[in-house]
C-alpha cells in the first residue's frame, strides 16, 4: 500500500491499533451511517479498512507474532514481561487474554467497514466501482482467513463441516447493534468457503497494478495460501504460478534486502506500510531491542532454530547478537519499516511443494524453484530433492514471518509437545464477546 494517512473522521471508524483493553460490547458496530453515502466518503472508509487491517492487533504484527509463539517448538522463546503473549507461547491462554480479545474486536470492526462499503458500492463512481469492491472483498477475505486459522480447528483436522470456525457477518451494521444482529459461529468449511469466494471475486475485480494496495496478484497469493491450508495442491500451485508468471514481481538480489525497508521492494506482493507518522509494526516492537527502537528483546531466537541452517546460508547471517549474547531476528530490526505480508519467494516455495506432491511441473520443476530460493541464499543445488527438503526450505525462508504454526497445522506436526489439532493450539473465543452475545449463540472452543 502506498503511504497514505488512514484517517476517518467519523465516530466509530477511528480504530486504535495499540489498545489491548477488553471491549464488552459486540464488535460489528459503526456509529454514523452517513459515511457511506457518496463516492468520496466510501473511498475514505476504504482507507479506514486498510488502516484497520494494518493495525497492530491484525497484520500490523500481532497475528504474525501469534503464529510464531504458538509454533515456537523451542526455536524461539518469549522472554518479555507481558503476560498475554506468554500465555500464547505456553499454550495456556485465558479466555480474557487482552491480545486475543483485541484481535477479535479489531477484525470484526474492520470487516464491518468492508460490509458497509460493499453494500453501498453503487454510490461509488462507476469507473472505480470494481476496484473499490475488490479491495473491500480482499480485506474481508484476508481477515476471515486469518481469524479461522487462529480461532478454529485447523482444516487438516477434518470434520470441517462440524468443527466451528468464526462468526460470519456480511450484513452491514450501522449504529449500536441489537440482538437481531447476533449470529452463531459458522463451521470451518463455511468460513473457508466465504474466504475463497471473497478472494476469488476480488481477484476478478482488482487491477494488476494498484500502487501498494491490493491487486489481482495479491488476491492470487492469498488464495494460494488458503488452498495450501485446505490441501488443495493443484489450486494452490496454480495461484502461486499465476503470481510468478505475471512478471510484476521479482526476487530481490539479497535476502537481507527483503526486510527493514521504507517502501515496497520488487519482491513484496503485499506489505503493511509503516512510517514515523502512521502504521504499526509489532514485530519490530517485540523482536527488536532498544538500540533500534524496540522493547527489551521480548522474543529470543534459540540454538535449535539456528542449527537448522547450513553454515554459509545468508539467511543465517541475518540473525544478530545483542549485548547479552542473545540472538535476534534481523528481519524486524529497524524501527518504522514496512512489514512484508506476502513475498514472491513464498510463491516459489508453494509451487515447488505442490508440483512435487502432484508429480507435475507447472511453471517449472520443483528442483528449479528450490534452486532459485537456495541460490539467493548463497547455497548450491541439492543432490536429490525430497518433500522434507522443500518443507525445510520453506521453514528457513519464511522463518519468523507469521507462517510457522499454520504450516505445522497443515502438515499435522506438533509444537512444544502439543499436537497440531490440540485444543491448546486454538485461541479461545473472547469471554467478553460470549458474555455480550450469550453462550447459547456464541459457543466457546473446547478446552476453555
Helices and strands as residue ranges (DSSP letters): G 33-36, H 39-53, H 62-70, E 76-78, H 83-90, H 98-119, G 121-123, H 126-151, G 155-157, E 164-167, G 179-181, E 185-187, H 188-205, H 216-229, H 233-246, G 256-258, E 268-272, H 282-287, G 290-292, E 299-301, H 303-306, G 316-318, E 320-321, E 327-328, G 330-332, E 339-343, H 344-358, H 366-376, H 387-397, H 404-410, E 414-415, E 418-419, G 423-425, H 431-437
